[in-house]
């Protein structure tokens, strides 16, 4: 399963979940608005004409409050869905098949390698489960060795003490960067209105 398929599956699940949450929030908002309107009508019927202005003010206040509460619930629901999507992406990255993990890790090492001089002694850190993979991939790089494992979803941190260069090409950092850059588009995709 490719990363794109995983992403598409996660998007479909997230979109379905977002639709469900949005429907619940809209239903709740309608209930709140209906209750507020019913309360306002009862107050209006019980009072005389001289308090109509007060009733209107309370009704507007109740509706405004209900709309604000509904908006807050929708925002919280969106935030929850976005968190779920992010966590599902992290889980999908951890569970990548060996071939895809090797391909992505190799690309990240290659992208980092250009930052170092040929005579640098370079240490490559990755997650503990990828140590064998890193050793295989680094066999074709002179002066590169596998360092201590780091806590990450995958990918690499490449550094050299001689040049003091450090490149963080972990899946975590790439995901965070893409997420930050694309959050507006992701939200638009998940919460189309």
N, C-alpha and C positions, 0 to 999 in steps of 0.2 A: 504494500500500500504506500503510495507516494505521499509526501508531505502535503501536496496540493489536495489529494483526496481526503486526507485526515482533516485538513483545514476546511474543506467543503462540508464534510460530515459534521464537524463541530459547528460550522456556521448554520447548517440546517437545524441542528439540535438547539442551538442558541436562539435562532429565529423563532422556532416553535415555542420555546420557553418564554421568549420575550412577548410573543403574541398572547400566550396564556396569561402572563403577568399583567400585560397591558389591559386585557379584557377584564381581569379581576379588578384592577385599579379603576377602570372606567365604570364597572358595575357598582363598585363601592362609592365612587364619586356621585353616581346617579342617586344612590340610596341616601347619601349625605345631603345632596341638594334637595331631593324630594322631602326628606325629613325636615330640613330647614324651611322649605316652602310651606309644608303642612303646619309647622309650629307658628310660622309668621301669620298664616291665615287664621289660626285659632286665636292668636293674640288680637288680630284685627277685628274679628267678630265679637270678642269679649269687651272691647273698648269702644268708647264713643268717638265721634268725629274729631273732637278737639285733640285726641292723641294720635291721629293718623300720621302726623309727621314723625313722631317717636317710633311708631310701628315700622314705617318705611325705613327709618335709619337702622333699626334692629334687624330688619329683614336683609337689607343690603349688607350689613355687617356679618350676619350669619352666612349669607351666600358667599361673600368674600372669604370668610374663614373656611368654609367648606371647599371652595375652589383652591385655596392655598393648601389645605390639608391634602386634597386629592393630588395636587401638583407635587407636593412633597413625597407622597406615597409613590407616584410614578417615578420620580427621580431616584428614590431609594430602590425601587424595583429594577430600574435600569442599571444602577450601580451594582446591585446584586448579580444581575445577568452578566454584566461585563466582568465581574470578578470570577464568576463560574466559567465563562469562556476562557479567560486567562489561565485559570487552573487546569482546564481541559487541554489547552494548548501545551502547558507545561507537562502534563501527564503524557500527551501524545509524543512529545519530544523525548521523554525518558524511554518510552516504549517503541522507539523507531526500530525497524528491522535492521539487521546487521549491514546489509548492503547500502541502505540509505545513510545510516550513521557513518559508515566508512567514507562514502562519497562527500557528505557534508563536512566531516572532520578534516578530510584531505583538502577540501577547498579552503577551509578556515586556516589551516596551517600554511598553505600556499600563499594566501592573502597576507598573512603575518610575516612570512619569510622575507618578503621584499623590503621590510623595514630594517633588516639587519645587514651588516657588512659581511663579506665572505670570511673574514678572519675572526668574527665574533664566536664566542662559545655560548650557545643558545640552549636554554632549558625550556622544555615544553611541559606544562602542567595540564592535566585533564581529570576527569572523574575517575575514581578508583576502578570502576568496571571497564574502563576503556584503555587500561594500561597496555595490554597486549596489542590492541589496535594501534595505539600511538607508537609503540616500538616498531611495528611493521611499516607504518607510514613514514617514520623518521629515518628508516634505513637508507633512503635515497637522499638525505640531507646531510652534508658534511658539517660537523661541529654541533649538531643538534642532538640533545639527549632528553630522556623522559625524566621529569622531576617529580616532586612529591604530589600526590593527588590533592585536588581541591574539591570543595563542595559546589557542584554545579550540575546542570541538566545534561551537559555534554559540551563538545567543542574544546577550545584550548585557551590557555593563557601562556603567551610566549614572552620570555624575557631574557635579557643578557646583562650580566653585571658589568661587563667591560664597556658597553655603550650606554648602559642605564636606560635602555629602551624596554618598554613593557607594552604588549599588545593584548588586550582582553577580547578574544574572539570566542567567548563561551556562548552557548545557545542562549543562556540567560541574558547576556548583554545585548545580543542581536535581537532577541525577542523584545526586550525592554525598549530598545531603540525603535524598532519597527512599530511596536505598540504605541509609543508616544507620538511618533510621526503620523500614524494612521488612525488614531483614536477617533477623530471626527468622522472619518469615512466608515470605520467599523460601527460606530454608533448609528450613523445614517443607514447603513445596511441592515443592522439588527432592528432598528426602531423606525422603519419607514412610516411616515404618517401621511 
